[in-house]
């Protein structure tokens, strides 16, 4: 049809008028079927049902005198009738359903199969009643001439088999089934019989009956030689799935010859058989492992290798439009075969023994990682971690393939790989060994460029969820590469993402990873630089959006660092945001205040508690925004209910305090290791490697649960480190220290998550208890008033700290314009919309 012209461009030429007439004729043609589809009064009368009839009576009437569409509606409503009145439904409605199904069309048959299955799942009737009323109907329609209908009834029957008693299965299903599996029956009948036999076999105990030898196995062997390829394929898949229940004699004398014959003929048969064979090959090799002769073992391995490259030799670089459709369809099947081979690669690694991987399977692994099709590379990326675990000390063999998949042009491949990226990198760094002397990733110089390029590729795409996940996984890097490498190649990038990215989940992921990088940074100068940037460019940034991200960062700091660290550097910059001109910032701070208060210890942090009380009191008295004020009032009640943690070791806070002690020890250990490294460089000019540092922390690991509860645990302050302390005494401290880093970067990062769950429940005293608190100055000196015994020596009081005054940041804020300026207007607290 021609598009309707606009009035301004109306053309009344003869040609145009003819065009408009054609359009009108087409519209007339379209409307004609609509008129013909209207019901006549007689048809409407036949479709009308008395409203006074009950549900059961209406169902019986529609199944008896109604049209097909009405009968289908009744059958779809059958589960509801069974729940409402099962007795009457079975007595009056179900007989009518049986009659209707004899002459029913495809739609009614499919609806009945689904309804029967729903009734079984709803447990509306007992298994005995279901068997008596529904089983024969299901069996009767299994051989329906329509394949879709037959498959629907088959799925229902397979579900019924799961709950039927064995005797019922034997008499009602198995015995009639054997006769239907004969070659004299139709292909569809034999195919259905084959699938049911496989399901039935799982229901019987092979050690107490002779069912598998006397009935099922002979039938499956006969069906595997069927003239119909679909029947042979179904029999083969059933045999593979039942390998575990067959004894060694059956496997070696009956199944193995059959499988060999099936494999030899597969390339001459339909490609669908190759797809099934490639999918089950791993399970097949595992099930027959131990009965292969060396020659048979080699043949199966070569068969697998051939499948891995199937179709690659036919690549000719032609345009798809120039390739015949049948060739394109064949290539799609070949891609499925190679994808299945990638799926089975871990099983085949076990089959050849990981010790023989380099000689037997490395070249195949290389081909799969470089396959031209994304589904194949995606599947091998999913399996990469399993292969790495199997190779153990031989994991170095696939270093380069890791780089290849990290640099893959498809983000789907990258997404599949990074699910287990921390575990893969840890295996790579240790070489699969529990204790090593050096980081083996140092021999892989392309790793860091590949990791940074992967992040940039994800950032440039619209798939922000992949970018978020990648940033979360990068939190493992302190465990596998050096602190300097992280500082110069990753840390600044995380900060840039927090400052400039437009997707909130991505910003938060980058913020948390940045905090972990800061937590395990081994140079005090670098740590202070990062802290200063966080406070000045986020906490004191011109954009309210950046100040919101600063509060997110504070929450991560509380989770990851010790309480003393947060109080020393971030407590005052955080509560200073109670004066923020933007209501959303003040509101978010109110939600964070209970966690902020949980970092305080009394009496050492009494002055910080007074600062907090003063800020809350000002909010109560001066807050003009009604939404913020309501949240402030709720927060005050929560703060009043909190119990304060004391400097002394308390039994009720034992686990939380012990975890915080471990964090402080780890922070102290970082400073001591830095000092030892400087002394070592002065003595012999050789720096201490990160892996030596990791090894010391592993060697000194002591389970916290082993510490007796009646022994107070104290963290040595600056006074405990005298000028006469020797290097040996420092090393002895390391021996007594526990490695929190290894626990934190375990595969599931257990301790960090534990810390997150525990950091929000520590105590507090009522706000009203300090009514006459004097106002303390928010200067650098207020950081230094914390009790020396509660501050780790790793954060020297003499070190200049970032200013806590607002507006001192001199950075150019990319979000300082538009709706994210510093104007005191209230915006919605909802998160910004992310890209879908």
Buried (B, 14 or more C-beta within 10 A) or exposed (E): EEEEEEEEEEEEEEEEEEBBEEBEEEEEEEEEEEEEEEEEEEEEEBEEBEEEEEBBBBBBBBBEEBEEEBBBBBBBBBBBBBBEBBEBBBEBBBEBBBEBBEEBEEBBBBBBBBBBBBBBEEEBBEBEEBBEBBBEBBBEBBBBEEEEBBBBBBBBBBBBBEEBEBEBBBEBBBEEBBEBBEEEBEBBBBBBBBBBBBBBBEBBEBEEEEBBBEBBBBBBBBBBEBEBEBBBBBBBBBBBBBBEBBEEEBBBEBBBEBBBEBBEEBBEBEBEBBBBBBBBBBBBBBBBEEBBEEEBBEBBBEBBBEBBBBBBEEEEEEEEEEEEEEEEEBBEBBBBBBBBBBBBBBBBBBBBEBEBBBEBBBEBBBBBBBBEBBBBBBBBBBBBBBBBBBBEBBBBBBBEBBBBBBBBEBBBBBBBBBBBBBBBBBBBBBBBEEEBEBBBBBEBEBBBEBBBBBBEBBBEEEBBBBBBBBBBBBBBBBBBBBBBBBBEBBBBBBBEBBBEBEBBBBBBBBBBBBBBBBBBBBBBEBBBBBBBBBBBBBBBBBBBBBBBBBBBBBBBBBBBBBBBBBBBBBBBBBBBBBBBEBBBBBBBBBBBBBBBBBBBBBEBBBBBBBBBBBBBBBBBEEBEBEBBBEBBEEBBEBBEEBBBBBBEBBEEBEEBBBBBBBBBBBBBBBBBBBBBBEEBEEEEEEEBBBBBBBBBBBEBBEEBEEBEEEEEBEBBBEEEBEEEEEEEEBEEBBEEBBBBBBBBBBEEBEBBEBBBEBBBEBBBBEBEEBEEBEEBEBEBEBBBEBBEBBBBBBBEBEEEBBBBEBEEBEBEBBBBEEEBBBEEEBBEBEEEEBEE
